[in-house]
Amino acid sequence: MVRVKICGITNAADALAAIDAGADLLGFNFYEKSPRHIDRAEAAKIRRQLPKKIEAVGIFVNAPPADVAKVCQSLKLNAAQLHGDESPETVAEVASSLTVWKAFRVDPDFHLKTLDEYAQASAFLFDAAHTGQYGGTGRTTDWDVARRAAVSHRIILAGGLNLENVAAAVRIVRPHAVDVASGVESKPGKKDHGRMREFIQEVRRGERK
């Protein structure tokens, strides 16, 4: 089963609605320049309300490994998503104590051999390539590159997914998980509860095909 991550959770109402809709994972964005940024205190309040079966992921951009570890441990997060320009050495350092997902901005020229440099990461998130922005652009990732990567790696597909295309994305790429933020929002940082439910229904429809 393709897992579904609703990213950019900023409030408890959206978190609980995502769970009710069938989400497997929730993402909390600690990157201060993101329109979906959440502070640690608010994330902690939401985290305490989540059922144990729901995994929580912290999103970090070029943060010091010690800070990543501190936040993840204090909030009991299940994984750290490193969404910046982190080096293989940084990923390995964080992975020594945490489950790490390494995000990449992927275009048609992305070399899959790059993934071999980040062997300590437990999964790779493929987002759309857009200079100067670390995710949340609403642009679509190159699905062909993702499809080829998914043959031998645990790929989390992000970037421009929405109700209209996620079923096709699941059918073509066969990812381990899909990740959505802007595609289920009424505005940045505020989820549309109906769209979240429909999005997850479309993921399941794509699996059946």
Order of alpha helices (4+ residues) and beta strands (2+ residues): beta-alpha-beta-alpha-beta-alpha-beta-alpha-beta-beta-alpha-beta-alpha-beta-beta-beta-alpha
